[in-house]
């Protein structure tokens, strides 16, 4: 057997193999989700998720009215709210005075921190949230937008690239 015959035999085998593979591809024309993967655009998923999350949060935050009832924590202790606004500033002013009077700054710093903490607690306890009237359907859509947007953002940010 010479080399030309061997080459011809190998070419025939390669052609037969190609024809066999071609026939396999044409016979399996039915859809199989495990074989074909849908191509997704991660940037588009991120942008849609960002818009949905932002829109949902904006919609939820706009469905509440915020009001203040100043000094409500002090009225529960039997003091009038007008008195409490002045009382909560006394530790702050004493701490500022001590900071200029004393050479060591530990005690004045603690008194100033206590005064600021009292002011923050008074402000936070005086905030009242009142929901606007909305239907259950609106609340479902609001929180669904937030959940779907969060899911799309997480998928686009934490998905491993192929």
N, C-alpha and C positions, 0 to 999 in steps of 0.2 A: 504494500500500500504506500503510495507516495503522498507527499505533503498536500498536493492539490486535492486529492480525494478526501483527505482528512478535513481540510478547510471547508470543502463543499458540504461534508456531513455535519460539521459544527454549525455552519450557516443555516442548514435545514432545521437543525434542532432549535436554534435560536428563533427562527421564524415560526416554528410550530409552538414554541413556548409563548411568543407574543400573541399569536392567534388564540391560544387557549386563554390567556389573561384578558384579551379583548372580548371574548365570548362570555367570560365570567362577569365583566362589567356591564355588558348589555343585558344579560339575563336577570341581574339583580336591580331592576329599575323601580322596585317598590321602595317607599319611604321608610327609613329606619332612623329614629332619632339618635341611636347610639353611634351610628356611622357618621351622620352629618351633624356638625355643630353649627349653631347660629353664630354669626359674627356679631359681636357687640362693640359699640364705640364707648370706651371708658370715659372719655371727656364728656360725651353727651349724657351718660348716666350721672356723672358728677354734677353737671349743670342742672339737669332736671331735678335731682335730689336736693340740690342747694336751693332751688327756687321753691320746691314743695315744702321743705323744712322752714325756710324763711317766711313763706306765705302763711303756713299754718301757725307759726309762732306769732306773727303779726296779727293774724285774725283772732287768736286767743287773747292776746294782750289788749286788743281793742274792744273786747267784749266785756271788759271790767271798767268800773269807775272807781278811782282812788280818791278818798277823802280823808281829812285829818280831824281828829277830835283831841286837841292839844291837852296834854297832861292827864290822860285817862288813867295812867298807872297810879298817879297820886290820889285821884279821887276815890280809888278803891281802898286807900288807907285812911279815909276820912278827912283828907285835906281838900281845899278848894283848888280847882285847876289854875286859877289866877295866881294863887300863892305858890304853886309848884314851879311855875316858870322861873320865878326869882330864886327859889330854893335850889334848883338844880344848877344854877350858875355859881353859887357860893363856893363849893369845893374847887372849881376851876380858878376863880379869882384868888382864893387863899393860896393855891399852889403857885400861881404866877407871882404873887407877892413874896412867897417864901423863896422862890427861885432867885429873886433879886436880893433878898436879905441874907440868905445863908450861903456859906462858901461851899459846903458839901451839897451836891445836887441830887442825892438819892431820895431823900424825903420829899422835896418839892416835886421831883419827877413822878413819884408815886401818887401824890395828891393831885397833880395835873392829870395823870392817867385816870384816876378815879373820877375826876370831874368830867372828862371827855366821855368816859364809859357811862356815867349817869345820863349825860345829854343824849348819847346814842340810844340807850335803852328807852328813854322817854320818847324819842322820835319814832323808833320802831314800833313801840306799843301804841302809838297814837294813830298809826295808819290803818284805815279801814278800806277793805275791798268789797265793792257791791257789784254783783254780776248784772249785766243788762239782760233783758229778756231775749232768749233765743230758744229755738226748738231743739229737740233731741237730735234731729237730723243734722242741724248745723254743728252741734258739738261733735257728733260722730265724724262728720267731714273734716272738721278742724283737727281733731286728734289723729284721724287716719292720714291726713296730709303730713303731719309731723312724723308719724311712724314710718310711712312710706319714704319720705325724704331722708330720714335717718338711715333706713335700710339701704337705699340707693347710694348714699354717701359712704356708708361703711363698706358696701360692696366694691365701690370704685376705688376707695382708698386702701383697703386691706386685701384685695384680691391679688393672688400671686400671678405674675405675668408668665405667659406660656413661652 
